[in-house]
Amino acid sequence: MIKCIIVDDEPLALVQLQKYVDRVPFLHCVKACGSAAEAIEVLSAEEVDAMFVDINMPDVNGLQLVRSLHKSPMVVFTTAYSEYAIEGFKLDAIDYLLKPFSFEQFLKAANKVNEIYTLRHKASQGYSEDGSLCDDCLFVKSDYRMLRIPVSQIKYIESMSEYVRIFVEGHNKPIVSLMSMKKIEDFLPSQLFMRVHRSYLVNLNKIIEVSRMRIVYDGDVYVPIGDMYKDKFFEYVEKHFVGKNS
């Protein structure tokens, strides 16, 4: 069962959304929220898998709400304003429903949420998409294919606008996928991967050398260390440094 919240400042729209959710067997509505503030309160107290959220709300709108969350659930935006669509998808929204929308349109968005939820659940349980064991992997979509990548073989990841380039051992070319850096960073284990630059996330176990403000990988590949991230990175280096002067 996918636990979700619905967020809309219009009472009639909230009632309609609640009815739609109640008709979908794999959705369970934890709370119907009339404001972003109410949604934040619920999200801080409950484990929620998805949220259906209006964009045009007073005080804090739906886009601002999603941006404010450290780790956002899957998001489907619901709004009467089509001009927000591009901004919504930049925040990794699963879908974008333009009001007024039918139950069939809502169900199509809900099925997308269910598909991603199922894939993530299998991965977290140690199984791949086809049911085989997957103890250390993630799946990304690239060129209309779903690719399985062993997490331990990822060297580093580079952000390029709305895409990421994943550099993997044994691959001559990076794997390119449409997603944000934040999304893949949230998925990967924080004890193994560290953000060292606005555009780079590195596998700490694959670092060959640190030279000045650059991380060196095999093959003379350099990754820059950004000013905002250098303190945390060099704290990690210091912690693992052997041979300090007494």
Secondary structure per residue as TSV (DSSP state, phi and psi in degrees):
chain	resnum	aa	ss	phi	psi
A	1	M	-	360.0	130.4
A	2	I	E	-92.2	118.4
A	3	K	E	-84.3	129.5
A	4	C	E	-137.5	164.8
A	5	I	E	-124.0	156.0
A	6	I	E	-120.0	140.7
A	7	V	E	-133.7	118.9
A	8	D	-	-162.0	135.4
A	9	D	S	-83.5	-8.4
A	10	E	S	-93.9	116.0
A	11	P	H	-55.5	-41.4
A	12	L	H	-66.8	-39.6
A	13	A	H	-65.7	-36.6
A	14	L	H	-66.1	-41.6
A	15	V	H	-63.2	-42.5
A	16	Q	H	-63.7	-43.4
A	17	L	H	-61.4	-41.4
A	18	Q	H	-60.9	-41.1
A	19	K	H	-64.1	-42.0
A	20	Y	H	-62.5	-46.3
A	21	V	H	-60.4	-42.0
A	22	D	H	-63.4	-22.3
A	23	R	T	-85.6	-10.0
A	24	V	-	-99.1	116.4
A	25	P	T	-64.3	-26.3
A	26	F	T	-94.8	2.8
A	27	L	E	-106.1	139.7
A	28	H	E	-129.1	118.8
A	29	C	E	-82.1	113.5
A	30	V	E	-72.8	-40.0
A	31	K	E	-161.7	140.2
A	32	A	E	-98.3	115.3
A	33	C	E	-107.3	133.1
A	34	G	S	-90.8	0.0
A	35	S	S	-158.2	164.2
A	36	A	H	-64.7	-37.0
A	37	A	H	-61.6	-40.6
A	38	E	H	-67.0	-38.6
A	39	A	H	-64.1	-42.7
A	40	I	H	-61.3	-39.4
A	41	E	H	-62.3	-43.2
A	42	V	H	-66.7	-44.7
A	43	L	H	-64.8	-28.5
A	44	S	H	-76.7	-18.0
A	45	A	H	-109.8	-19.1
A	46	E	S	-123.7	149.7
A	47	E	-	-85.4	111.1
A	48	V	-	-118.8	135.6
A	49	D	S	-88.8	-32.0
A	50	A	E	-151.5	158.4
A	51	M	E	-143.6	141.3
A	52	F	E	-106.3	111.5
A	53	V	E	-130.3	133.7
A	54	D	E	-71.7	151.0
A	55	I	S	-92.9	-49.0
A	56	N	-	-84.0	85.9
A	57	M	-	-126.4	153.0
A	58	P	S	-70.7	163.6
A	59	D	S	64.6	-79.2
A	60	V	S	-119.5	117.8
A	61	N	-	-83.5	176.2
A	62	G	H	-63.1	-37.9
A	63	L	H	-64.4	-44.3
A	64	Q	H	-64.7	-36.9
A	65	L	H	-59.7	-49.5
A	66	V	H	-64.3	-41.5
A	67	R	H	-62.7	-30.3
A	68	S	H	-76.9	-14.8
A	69	L	-	-84.5	133.0
A	70	H	S	-65.8	-42.6
A	71	K	S	-136.5	105.4
A	72	S	-	-85.1	143.7
A	73	P	-	-67.6	175.2
A	74	M	E	-61.9	139.3
A	75	V	E	-121.4	132.5
A	76	V	E	-120.4	118.9
A	77	F	E	-85.4	140.8
A	78	T	E	-126.0	122.8
A	79	T	E	-159.6	159.6
A	80	A	S	-93.4	2.0
A	81	Y	-	-116.4	107.8
A	82	S	G	-69.6	-20.9
A	83	E	G	-67.2	-13.2
A	84	Y	G	-85.9	-3.5
A	85	A	H	-59.5	-48.3
A	86	I	H	-62.6	-44.2
A	87	E	H	-62.0	-37.0
A	88	G	H	-63.8	-43.3
A	89	F	H	-72.8	-24.6
A	90	K	H	-65.0	-22.4
A	91	L	T	-93.7	19.0
A	92	D	T	64.4	33.9
A	93	A	-	-62.9	140.8
A	94	I	S	-70.1	-38.7
A	95	D	E	-158.2	172.9
A	96	Y	E	-140.8	111.6
A	97	L	E	-103.9	123.2
A	98	L	E	-92.9	120.2
A	99	K	S	-69.9	145.7
A	100	P	S	-80.6	138.6
A	101	F	-	-120.0	151.6
A	102	S	-	-85.0	170.5
A	103	F	H	-63.9	-36.3
A	104	E	H	-61.4	-41.0
A	105	Q	H	-66.9	-40.5
A	106	F	H	-63.9	-42.8
A	107	L	H	-63.6	-37.1
A	108	K	H	-61.6	-42.2
A	109	A	H	-67.0	-41.0
A	110	A	H	-63.1	-37.1
A	111	N	H	-65.7	-34.6
A	112	K	H	-63.4	-43.4
A	113	V	H	-60.5	-44.1
A	114	N	H	-64.3	-38.9
A	115	E	H	-62.8	-45.1
A	116	I	H	-70.6	-39.6
A	117	Y	H	-60.2	-44.2
A	118	T	H	-63.1	-43.7
A	119	L	H	-62.3	-45.1
A	120	R	H	-66.0	-39.0
A	121	H	H	-64.5	-41.8
A	122	K	H	-63.0	-42.2
A	123	A	H	-63.8	-41.4
A	124	S	H	-68.4	-24.8
A	125	Q	T	-88.8	-1.1
A	126	G	T	89.9	22.2
A	127	Y	B	-123.8	146.0
A	128	S	-	-84.6	180.0
A	129	E	T	-60.3	-33.6
A	130	D	T	-91.5	6.4
A	131	G	S	95.7	-5.1
A	132	S	S	-79.6	160.3
A	133	L	B	-62.2	139.6
A	134	C	-	-146.7	78.4
A	135	D	T	-72.4	-25.9
A	136	D	T	-148.6	70.5
A	137	C	E	-152.8	165.6
A	138	L	E	-139.1	161.5
A	139	F	E	-116.1	134.1
A	140	V	E	-131.7	152.1
A	141	K	E	-93.5	128.7
A	142	S	E	-145.9	122.9
A	143	D	T	53.5	46.8
A	144	Y	T	66.8	14.1
A	145	R	E	-117.8	151.6
A	146	M	E	-100.2	110.4
A	147	L	E	-101.6	137.5
A	148	R	E	-93.9	126.2
A	149	I	E	-122.9	120.2
A	150	P	E	-64.2	124.1
A	151	V	G	-58.7	-40.4
A	152	S	G	-65.7	-16.9
A	153	Q	G	-95.9	-2.7
A	154	I	E	-74.6	127.3
A	155	K	E	-88.3	-54.4
A	156	Y	E	-160.6	167.1
A	157	I	E	-129.6	135.5
A	158	E	E	-116.5	133.0
A	159	S	E	-90.7	134.6
A	160	M	E	-134.9	88.4
A	161	S	T	59.3	-112.6
A	162	E	T	-92.6	4.0
A	163	Y	E	-118.6	161.5
A	164	V	E	-123.7	148.0
A	165	R	E	-112.1	120.0
A	166	I	E	-104.2	117.2
A	167	F	E	-95.6	118.6
A	168	V	E	-121.3	139.6
A	169	E	T	-57.2	137.1
A	170	G	T	86.3	-4.7
A	171	H	-	-109.1	127.8
A	172	N	S	-71.0	-31.8
A	173	K	S	-119.2	150.6
A	174	P	-	-69.6	154.6
A	175	I	E	-88.3	123.0
A	176	V	E	-103.0	129.3
A	177	S	E	-140.0	144.4
A	178	L	E	-81.1	100.0
A	179	M	S	-169.1	165.5
A	180	S	-	-86.9	158.2
A	181	M	H	-62.3	-38.5
A	182	K	H	-61.6	-38.5
A	183	K	H	-63.7	-46.0
A	184	I	H	-74.9	-31.0
A	185	E	H	-64.1	-40.9
A	186	D	H	-64.1	-31.0
A	187	F	H	-78.2	-38.2
A	188	L	S	-76.6	150.4
A	189	P	-	-66.1	125.4
A	190	S	T	-68.1	-22.7
A	191	Q	T	-74.7	-13.5
A	192	L	T	-110.5	-31.7
A	193	F	E	-116.4	140.6
A	194	M	E	-136.5	137.5
A	195	R	E	-77.8	121.8
A	196	V	E	-115.8	-3.9
A	197	H	E	-162.5	156.1
A	198	R	T	-55.1	-28.6
A	199	S	T	-109.7	3.7
A	200	Y	E	-136.6	136.3
A	201	L	E	-124.4	126.7
A	202	V	E	-118.8	150.3
A	203	N	E	-85.5	113.4
A	204	L	G	-61.8	-29.1
A	205	N	G	-74.8	-11.9
A	206	K	G	-102.5	0.4
A	207	I	-	-70.7	130.1
A	208	I	-	-93.8	-40.2
A	209	E	E	-157.3	149.4
A	210	V	E	-117.7	118.7
A	211	S	E	-127.7	114.3
A	212	R	T	56.6	-120.0
A	213	M	T	-109.8	39.4
A	214	R	E	-137.8	146.2
A	215	I	E	-99.4	131.4
A	216	V	E	-106.5	128.8
A	217	Y	E	-108.0	174.7
A	218	D	T	-63.5	152.4
A	219	G	T	77.9	22.4
A	220	D	T	57.4	39.4
A	221	V	E	-92.9	128.3
A	222	Y	E	-114.9	138.9
A	223	V	E	-121.9	124.7
A	224	P	E	-73.2	151.2
A	225	I	-	-105.2	118.8
A	226	G	-	-78.8	153.7
A	227	D	T	-58.9	-36.8
A	228	M	T	-69.5	-19.6
A	229	Y	T	-113.7	-6.3
A	230	K	H	-66.4	-36.5
A	231	D	H	-61.5	-45.9
A	232	K	H	-66.4	-40.7
A	233	F	H	-66.3	-47.2
A	234	F	H	-72.8	-20.0
A	235	E	H	-66.1	-40.2
A	236	Y	H	-63.3	-44.6
A	237	V	H	-61.7	-44.6
A	238	E	H	-62.0	-38.5
A	239	K	H	-63.5	-30.7
A	240	H	T	-105.3	10.4
A	241	F	-	-82.9	133.5
A	242	V	-	-113.1	134.6
A	243	G	-	102.3	23.8
A	244	K	-	-64.7	149.0
A	245	N	-	-69.8	138.5
A	246	S	-	-81.9	360.0
